[in-house]
Amino acid sequence: MKIQPNSLAHLYLNMTGGDWVSIDEANYRAKEFEPDEVKRKALVLSTMRSLAEADYLKIGSVEYVSSERDLIDFFEWPGTLDEKIERLSGVYMPEGRDDKDWGWACMFEITEEGERVEESLPPLDERFFD
């Protein structure tokens, strides 16, 4: 997969380059590329599918790993890519909702390959940092 500079895929790789990214944050940042909620959801899902298919991002959730609930870690969802995208589509529900309960239902983590690709890209345009 070739990542175009200043594309949504480039932005997502940059965002995940040191932290997990929630579907809420991914949705919010995609508004710059597509203001319509329904079209934006399709764009986010297709971009995440492409990045996961290229092994640049993992799709999953963050869960507690200790009984004291003080340690959390990323867990990739099981199944095929199609199953992960179907699950993501089911929890990613921004259309016409005021609540953000869906916003933390899915997280994304960059892979080592994704980090290499992100490092090879030019810096993001300043418009992403306003």
C-alpha positions as CSV (number, residue, x, y, z in Angstrom):
1,M,0.0,0.0,0.0
2,K,1.4,3.4,-1.0
3,I,0.5,6.1,1.5
4,Q,-0.1,9.5,0.0
5,P,1.4,12.5,2.0
6,N,-1.3,14.4,3.9
7,S,-3.9,11.7,3.3
8,L,-6.2,10.3,6.0
9,A,-4.0,7.2,6.1
10,H,-0.9,9.3,6.6
11,L,-2.7,11.2,9.4
12,Y,-3.8,8.0,11.1
13,L,-0.3,6.5,11.0
14,N,1.1,9.7,12.5
15,M,-1.6,9.8,15.2
16,T,-0.8,6.2,16.3
17,G,2.9,6.7,16.3
18,G,3.2,6.8,20.1
19,D,-0.2,6.1,21.5
20,W,-3.4,4.2,20.8
21,V,-6.1,6.0,18.9
22,S,-9.8,5.6,19.6
23,I,-12.4,5.4,16.9
24,D,-13.8,8.6,18.3
25,E,-10.5,10.4,17.6
26,A,-10.2,8.8,14.2
27,N,-13.7,9.9,13.4
28,Y,-13.1,13.5,14.6
29,R,-9.9,13.9,12.6
30,A,-11.6,12.5,9.4
31,K,-14.0,15.5,9.5
32,E,-11.4,17.4,7.7
33,F,-11.6,15.0,4.8
34,E,-15.4,14.4,4.8
35,P,-17.9,16.5,6.7
36,D,-20.9,14.2,6.0
37,E,-21.3,11.6,8.8
38,V,-22.4,8.7,6.6
39,K,-19.8,9.3,4.0
40,R,-17.1,9.9,6.7
41,K,-18.0,6.5,8.3
42,A,-17.4,4.8,5.0
43,L,-14.1,6.7,4.5
44,V,-12.9,5.8,8.0
45,L,-13.8,2.1,7.6
46,S,-12.2,1.8,4.2
47,T,-9.0,3.6,5.4
48,M,-8.7,1.4,8.5
49,R,-9.3,-1.7,6.4
50,S,-6.5,-0.7,4.0
51,L,-4.1,0.1,6.8
52,A,-4.9,-3.2,8.6
53,E,-4.7,-5.2,5.4
54,A,-1.2,-3.7,4.8
55,D,-0.3,-4.7,8.3
56,Y,0.3,-1.0,9.3
57,L,-2.4,-0.9,12.1
58,K,-4.1,-3.4,14.4
59,I,-7.8,-3.1,15.3
60,G,-8.8,-4.0,18.8
61,S,-9.5,-2.6,22.3
62,V,-7.8,-1.5,25.4
63,E,-8.6,-3.5,28.5
64,Y,-7.4,-3.8,32.1
65,V,-4.8,-6.4,32.7
66,S,-4.7,-6.2,36.5
67,S,-7.3,-6.8,39.1
68,E,-6.5,-3.3,40.6
69,R,-7.6,-1.8,37.3
70,D,-4.4,0.3,37.1
71,L,-2.7,-1.4,34.1
72,I,-4.2,-1.4,30.7
73,D,-3.0,-2.9,27.4
74,F,-4.0,-3.2,23.8
75,F,-5.6,-6.5,22.6
76,E,-6.1,-7.1,18.9
77,W,-9.6,-8.4,18.1
78,P,-9.6,-12.1,16.9
79,G,-10.8,-13.2,13.5
80,T,-10.3,-12.3,9.9
81,L,-10.0,-8.8,8.7
82,D,-13.5,-8.9,7.4
83,E,-14.8,-10.0,10.8
84,K,-12.8,-7.1,12.5
85,I,-14.2,-4.5,10.1
86,E,-17.7,-5.9,10.5
87,R,-17.3,-5.6,14.3
88,L,-15.9,-2.1,13.9
89,S,-18.8,-1.1,11.8
90,G,-21.1,-2.4,14.4
91,V,-19.6,-0.3,17.3
92,Y,-18.7,2.8,15.3
93,M,-22.0,4.6,15.3
94,P,-21.5,8.4,14.9
95,E,-24.6,9.0,12.7
96,G,-27.0,11.3,14.5
97,R,-25.9,10.5,18.0
98,D,-25.2,13.0,20.7
99,D,-23.5,10.5,23.1
100,K,-20.0,9.2,22.7
101,D,-20.4,5.8,24.2
102,W,-19.2,4.2,20.9
103,G,-16.1,6.4,20.9
104,W,-14.0,4.1,23.1
105,A,-15.3,0.8,21.8
106,C,-12.4,0.3,19.4
107,M,-8.8,1.4,19.4
108,F,-6.0,1.2,16.9
109,E,-2.3,0.4,17.4
110,I,0.5,0.9,14.9
111,T,2.6,-2.0,14.0
112,E,6.4,-2.1,13.5
113,E,5.8,-2.0,9.7
114,G,3.4,0.9,10.1
115,E,6.1,2.8,12.1
116,R,8.6,2.2,9.4
117,V,6.2,3.6,6.8
118,E,5.2,6.6,8.9
119,E,8.9,7.5,9.4
120,S,9.5,7.4,5.7
121,L,6.7,9.9,5.0
122,P,7.3,13.6,4.9
123,P,6.0,15.6,7.8
124,L,2.3,16.3,7.8
125,D,1.1,19.6,6.6
126,E,0.7,22.3,9.3
127,R,-3.0,22.4,8.8
128,F,-3.3,19.2,10.9
129,F,-1.8,20.9,13.9
130,D,-4.0,24.0,14.2
